[in-house]
Amino acid sequence: MTKQLQRLWEDELGQDMVEYALLLVLLTLVVIAALRILGPTISTFFNNVSDNLNSVT
């Protein structure tokens, strides 16, 4: 049993996938935070553009 646990502990196969998954989660959290912070500003900007386009036509 201890040999199996030691072999699992030393085995590095799949380690890259875990690192990529953690990086993907971190990037996702950053994007969500940025959208929550900038969302109202972006919405206001596009609403203003839409209003200006409607007033021109």
Backbone bond lengths (Angstrom), bond angles and torsions (degrees), N, CA, C in turn:
res aa  C-N    CA-C-N  psi(-1)  N-CA   C-N-CA  omega(-1)  CA-C   N-CA-C  phi
1 M - - - 1.454 - - 1.526 111.59 -
2 T 1.314 116.87 -41.99 1.465 119.38 -179.92 1.518 111.09 -68.10
3 K 1.324 117.68 -32.21 1.466 119.77 177.50 1.528 110.53 -66.34
4 Q 1.327 116.68 -38.47 1.458 119.91 178.32 1.532 110.77 -65.85
5 L 1.319 117.13 -43.84 1.456 120.18 178.35 1.521 111.45 -64.33
6 Q 1.326 116.97 -39.53 1.463 120.46 179.01 1.522 109.97 -65.61
7 R 1.324 116.65 -40.73 1.462 120.55 179.26 1.536 110.59 -64.61
8 L 1.349 117.28 -40.58 1.456 120.41 177.41 1.520 111.10 -66.15
9 W 1.330 117.26 -37.56 1.457 121.61 -179.41 1.526 111.45 -65.71
10 E 1.329 116.46 -38.75 1.460 121.54 -177.11 1.526 113.03 -85.33
11 D 1.327 117.16 -16.69 1.462 121.05 -178.57 1.518 109.87 -71.01
12 E 1.337 117.01 126.06 1.453 121.86 -178.09 1.523 112.62 -107.75
13 L 1.318 117.07 7.81 1.458 119.59 177.56 1.524 109.04 -67.74
14 G 1.300 117.29 134.11 1.446 122.02 -179.56 1.518 113.97 87.76
15 Q 1.312 117.13 -5.47 1.455 120.17 -179.04 1.529 110.80 -63.77
16 D 1.313 117.31 -38.09 1.470 120.98 179.58 1.523 111.03 -63.01
17 M 1.328 117.40 -39.32 1.461 120.53 179.66 1.520 111.00 -63.27
18 V 1.314 117.17 -39.07 1.460 120.77 178.50 1.520 109.61 -65.83
19 E 1.309 117.39 -41.91 1.460 120.70 179.12 1.526 110.97 -64.32
20 Y 1.331 117.54 -41.47 1.460 120.73 178.00 1.527 110.60 -65.14
21 A 1.318 116.91 -39.46 1.465 120.26 179.08 1.528 110.59 -64.37
22 L 1.325 117.57 -42.81 1.457 120.73 178.22 1.527 111.20 -64.31
23 L 1.316 116.66 -39.19 1.467 120.59 177.33 1.525 110.94 -64.44
24 L 1.326 116.22 -40.96 1.460 120.83 178.56 1.527 110.83 -63.76
25 V 1.321 117.03 -41.20 1.468 120.44 177.89 1.523 110.41 -64.14
26 L 1.320 117.61 -42.88 1.458 121.22 179.21 1.526 111.03 -61.96
27 L 1.321 116.84 -45.56 1.468 120.45 178.93 1.522 111.49 -63.55
28 T 1.315 116.57 -38.51 1.458 120.68 178.12 1.522 111.01 -62.63
29 L 1.327 116.61 -43.15 1.460 120.33 179.01 1.530 111.37 -64.58
30 V 1.317 117.06 -37.96 1.467 120.80 178.32 1.526 110.32 -65.53
31 V 1.313 117.50 -43.36 1.467 121.05 179.64 1.527 110.52 -64.57
32 I 1.324 117.08 -42.91 1.468 120.33 179.15 1.523 110.28 -62.45
33 A 1.317 117.18 -43.31 1.467 120.51 179.27 1.527 110.59 -63.80
34 A 1.327 117.02 -42.42 1.465 120.32 179.97 1.524 111.24 -64.37
35 L 1.321 116.95 -40.44 1.465 119.81 179.33 1.524 111.56 -68.23
36 R 1.316 116.88 -35.41 1.474 119.38 178.11 1.526 110.48 -67.20
37 I 1.326 116.48 -37.24 1.458 120.23 -178.83 1.531 110.85 -76.38
38 L 1.321 116.70 -45.28 1.464 121.02 -174.74 1.525 113.82 -91.94
39 G 1.310 117.93 -9.60 1.457 121.60 -175.95 1.519 114.42 -54.25
40 P 1.326 118.37 -52.39 1.478 118.57 179.91 1.527 113.42 -62.07
41 T 1.312 117.29 -37.21 1.466 120.77 178.75 1.520 110.87 -65.09
42 I 1.311 116.74 -44.43 1.470 120.95 179.40 1.520 110.11 -65.17
43 S 1.323 117.02 -41.67 1.463 120.89 178.72 1.519 111.19 -61.40
44 T 1.317 117.25 -44.75 1.466 121.36 178.19 1.519 110.74 -61.60
45 F 1.320 117.01 -42.43 1.463 121.13 179.78 1.526 110.93 -59.47
46 F 1.332 117.07 -49.51 1.459 119.80 -177.85 1.523 111.76 -69.78
47 N 1.323 117.70 -31.83 1.461 119.39 174.63 1.527 110.95 -64.65
48 N 1.331 116.47 -40.02 1.467 119.91 176.88 1.526 111.69 -64.45
49 V 1.308 116.62 -42.04 1.474 120.64 177.98 1.524 109.54 -62.23
50 S 1.313 116.84 -44.03 1.475 120.95 179.63 1.523 110.94 -63.22
51 D 1.321 116.54 -44.29 1.469 119.81 178.29 1.520 111.69 -61.23
52 N 1.345 116.48 -42.34 1.464 119.94 179.54 1.514 112.21 -66.37
53 L 1.334 116.97 -36.99 1.468 119.88 177.93 1.520 110.44 -68.35
54 N 1.321 117.79 -37.41 1.454 120.92 179.14 1.536 111.46 -68.85
55 S 1.317 117.49 -33.28 1.463 119.99 179.78 1.524 112.05 -75.04
56 V 1.329 117.52 -23.32 1.458 121.28 179.71 1.525 110.46 -76.99
57 T 1.323 118.02 -37.70 1.466 120.71 -175.66 1.486 113.18 -87.71
